[in-house]
Amino acid sequence: MGQPAPAAGGRREEAKAERRRRIIHAARELIRETGDAGLSMRALAARAGVSLATPYNLFGSKGAILLAVLEDIKGFGRRFAGYEACSPPDRVLKAAALAVSYYEQDPDFYRALWGSMLRTTGAEARSMIFNPKREAFWIGLLDAAASDGWLLPEIDTAALMRNLDFTFRSIMLHWINGEIGLDSLQPAVGYGYALALRGAATEKGQQLMLERALAFQAELAASPAASDRGRPD
């Protein structure tokens, strides 16, 4: 006996999901080809093979499409699952390092994407960074560290998450401006995160985060950009 045909509602949802995937894929292709995330909705719709109204209907705005592209990181969850045995604060550092590894693999795409995001102002730009799904992931990591006694109970994990995000965005801005090389992204993000976590840590977490911060500090000191500091122009 054959499988029952999917209900009409199920087919509609599948078609909608397929159109979303096509739009996200088209956005990635256009950004990579042009080096500019300021793509037009008309060009995006044409590349995805949908009507001009479809991207608006499915996402609402270009900023939301850029956010969906940024979140469309294949294999992140599977790769991050390999860090279950790490201490909770180390898992925060591992998550940041894993995120940066995608930038290292496709720097032209992510430079164009972040450049567009950082040039966007207002509520849309904030929603592109502070969306519920992303917040829930990072706050969950910090809550786990707090519940296991690595973070001080007085620390607001939501506020700490935002502070870490500010650090990440600042480093991305310096990278886009050419002030930080690609080889310095990992230690720069790790150093900022480790210092922030050390300030929020209980006694048992402070020494661990100090060790991590000093290791990142040594990497930064050995980077080509650091060796150029102090040289005459």
JOBELWO-V155309 format. One line per field, one symbol per residue. ss: DSSP state (H for helix, E for strand, - for the rest). psi: psi as a letter, one per 20 degrees, with the letter a starting at -180 (. if undefined). A space follows every 10 residues. Layout:
ss: ???
psi: ???
This chain:
ss: -------HHH HHHHHHHHHH HHHHHHHHHH HHHH------ HHHHHHHH-- -HHHHHHHH- -HHHHHHHHH H----HHHHH HHH----HHH HHHHHHHHHH HHHHH-HHHH HHHHHHHHH- --HHHHHHH- -HHHHHHHHH HHHHHHH--- E-----HHHH HHHHHHHHHH HHHHHH---- -HHHHHHHHH HHHHHHHHHH E-HHHHHHHH HHHHHHHHHH H--HHHHH-- ---
psi: prqqqqqghh hghghghghg ghgggggggg ghhijpjlqq hghggghikr rhhghghhhh rhhhghghgh imopjggghh hijhiqqghh hghhgghggh hhhhhmhggh ggghgggiip rahggghhgm qhggghghhg ghhhhghjjh qphipohghg ghghhggghg ghghghijip rhiigghggg ggghgghhhi qrhhhggghg ggghghghgh hiqhhhiipi qq.
